[in-house]
């Protein structure tokens, strides 16, 4: 399983209130939420994002409230994965629960710039910066997490295991 796209890069402490501002949480429609992703920190985010693009951020990505709308908004907007130096624990868990891949790799964050073309191989944990011809090693996803991402999250994964 791979992600392949251009990079949109952000700094430290991108919180869930920035990822999807509270004023848009009156909708349960994932597409409506996605249309407002990152609007307070980057009003052009949705316009610049192409399906499959990759977000790169520094430390503590997804901090703040525990709203699961944040990873859902990014995933539905078309972000294929987020690479960061670190994630807030609840954002990490919410992302995995909905089948949204996120990776921690400080070296990749330091070496990847806005607009770089990056490929992520989730099976091996390798991150390839095609723009700079560099590569980085992250922790590969265990097989069960790869399966959870493939089937779009924890609920579908558990349902797929029934009867085995």
SVG drawing of the C-alpha trace seen along z (x, -y; Angstrom):
<svg xmlns="http://www.w3.org/2000/svg" viewBox="-25 -32 44 51">
<polyline fill="none" stroke="black" stroke-width="0.4" points="0.0,0.0 1.4,-3.4 0.7,-7.1 1.9,-9.3 1.6,-13.1 2.9,-16.5 3.5,-17.9 1.6,-20.6 3.8,-21.4 2.9,-22.9 4.6,-23.6 4.2,-22.7 1.0,-22.3 -1.6,-22.2 -4.6,-21.5 -7.9,-20.0 -9.6,-23.4 -7.4,-24.5 -7.9,-21.3 -11.7,-21.6 -12.9,-24.8 -15.7,-24.2 -18.1,-26.5 -18.3,-23.9 -19.1,-21.0 -22.9,-21.4 -22.7,-19.1 -22.3,-15.3 -21.5,-15.3 -17.8,-14.3 -17.7,-16.2 -19.0,-19.3 -16.4,-19.0 -13.7,-18.4 -14.6,-21.6 -13.5,-23.6 -10.4,-21.7 -7.5,-23.9 -9.4,-27.0 -8.2,-29.1 -4.5,-28.3 -4.4,-28.0 -7.5,-29.3 -6.2,-27.9 -5.7,-24.4 -8.7,-22.7 -8.1,-24.5 -4.4,-23.5 -5.0,-19.9 -5.1,-17.2 -6.4,-13.7 -3.5,-11.7 -1.4,-14.7 0.5,-14.3 0.6,-16.6 3.9,-17.0 4.0,-18.8 6.3,-19.2 5.5,-18.3 2.3,-17.6 0.0,-17.4 -3.7,-17.0 -3.4,-18.4 -6.4,-20.1 -9.9,-18.6 -10.5,-14.9 -12.9,-15.5 -12.7,-12.6 -13.9,-15.1 -10.3,-16.3 -8.8,-13.2 -12.1,-12.6 -12.0,-16.0 -8.4,-15.5 -9.1,-12.1 -12.3,-13.1 -10.6,-16.2 -8.1,-13.8 -5.0,-13.8 -3.5,-10.3 -1.4,-10.5 0.2,-12.8 3.9,-12.6 4.9,-14.4 7.5,-14.5 4.8,-13.6 1.1,-13.3 -1.3,-14.0 -2.3,-10.6 -6.1,-10.9 -5.6,-12.2 -3.3,-9.2 -6.0,-6.8 -8.8,-8.5 -6.8,-8.4 -6.2,-4.7 -9.8,-4.1 -11.0,-5.6 -8.3,-4.0 -6.3,-7.3 -2.5,-6.6 -0.2,-8.7 3.5,-8.3 6.1,-9.7 9.5,-10.4 11.4,-13.5 14.1,-13.1 11.6,-13.1 9.9,-16.2 13.2,-18.0 14.1,-16.9 10.9,-17.4 9.7,-20.9 6.4,-22.3 5.6,-21.1 8.1,-18.2 6.8,-15.0 6.8,-12.2 5.9,-8.4 5.2,-6.5 5.4,-2.7 3.4,-1.7 4.5,1.9 8.2,1.1 7.8,-2.3 10.0,-3.9 9.4,-7.5 10.8,-8.6 11.3,-12.3 11.4,-12.1 12.1,-15.8 15.3,-15.6 16.1,-12.0 16.3,-11.2 14.7,-8.5 13.7,-8.1 12.8,-5.1 9.7,-5.2 8.1,-2.4 6.1,-0.2 2.5,0.5 1.9,3.9 -0.1,6.2 -3.4,5.7 -3.1,1.9 -2.4,2.1 -5.6,4.2 -7.5,1.7 -6.5,-1.1 -7.3,1.0 -10.8,1.7 -11.4,-1.9 -11.1,-1.6 -11.7,0.3 -15.4,1.0 -14.9,2.5 -11.9,4.4 -13.8,6.0 -16.7,6.8 -14.3,8.5 -13.0,10.7 -16.5,12.0 -16.9,15.6 -13.1,16.3"/>
</svg>
